[in-house]
Amino acid sequence: MAENVSPASLKVSLTTKDLLIYGITFMIPVAPLAFYGSFLQPANGMVALAYLIGMIAMLFTGFSYATMSARYPFSGSVYTYVQQGTNRGLGFIGGWGITLDYFLIPTITYLITQSFGESLLPGVPGWTWIVVLVLLNTWVNILGVNVVTKVSWALFALQGIVLLVFVIGTLHLLFTGSIQPNAVAFYNPAHFNVSGVLQATGIVIVSYLGFDAISTLSEEAEDPHHSVGRAIILSIVGIGLLFVVITALAGFVAPDYQNLNPNTAFLGILQRVGGTWLVKLADITIILSFGFASGQEGQTAISRILYAMGRDGILPRQLAVLHKKYRTPVVAIVLVGAISLVLSLTLSQATVSNLVSFGALFGFILLNLSVVWKFYIKGDHSSILSAIKYLVSPLIGFGVSTWIFLSLTPEAKIVGAAWIVAGIVILLVQTKFFTQRTPGLDFSNKD
């Protein structure tokens, strides 16, 4: 049973810690264990460098998010921020762009879970993992974001155990002289290639998308003016440093990265560090983390963006329907679950991994420019502090995001461009070729 309710009717329950753990868990602390092999070839082993560049790029963009979230503490992420910083039409295009990645993120997490699940339990058909995960995650999302965050806390702890064992085991090998420290994960002069590192960075960017997901929960946060921005910055720095440390240590253990199997690269490293039991524990943790944690939270994030678009009227208003009891956007949640199911059963992991990041980077570019326009050009540009905060910082975020964006694969650019064109068509229909104002919610009287 569901009913239409006001925009303020999403259930408020999240603290800064909840938002932070939600974001970090969305970004999956054990992500390098699953993705490491796919980064090795384009980065020529310099995976830690790719993660470091990604962290710096996202940090400046995170500052822009913090600026916007403090002024506009509402659901919708890039969609809301860009429309408030510029205009409704551009806001819709930015929000529409980032939804592409949010549809693909649950898909790739389900495909990764399927892959590891088939390895762990060969007798279970791969499609079973996908169907069960989609159904469970949809149900949990309908129950509410407070249930999602409880799952996040539990899986965050499990991932922490695996990574701690890996770090301790690697340090033990270092102290006993079994392995030697090196810098191949950051810089290998014999194989260094800028375009390859940037291509790998374009893929690792998806690992940082959780900070944007935090902003989709603004209307469910207890202190959105402050907690959302804090959680965004802390999540980028925290997960970024963790990724860099983990992949740097991986370079210590396996400087001979060319000899690793790309499909099981990090599992081979774990075998060297802790043996079969650590590999099995990592398998289980990856399945739970990707399938439940990231799958649930990806569905949560995009359902809030669709909710905001439906509430504003730019997409069908049924997307803003809230469950009568749990006060969650039930129609949007079920729709996302259905789309994720279809995509996961029809696309390959390789195909999806080449498509991610276009929408996020596109949205980041627009958001950074929106901060410059709203807060510097049209706002306070009289002091050095305002110039740093509202001009220099967002322009750095814009520049680095654009740099990585241009390095994406041709396939990602083609599919992303087609998605943006589809959004423009929707905008033209909704505005009758711009003869009517773009539908949207008036935030001027909201606090």
Disulfide bonds with the S-S distance in Angstrom:
none
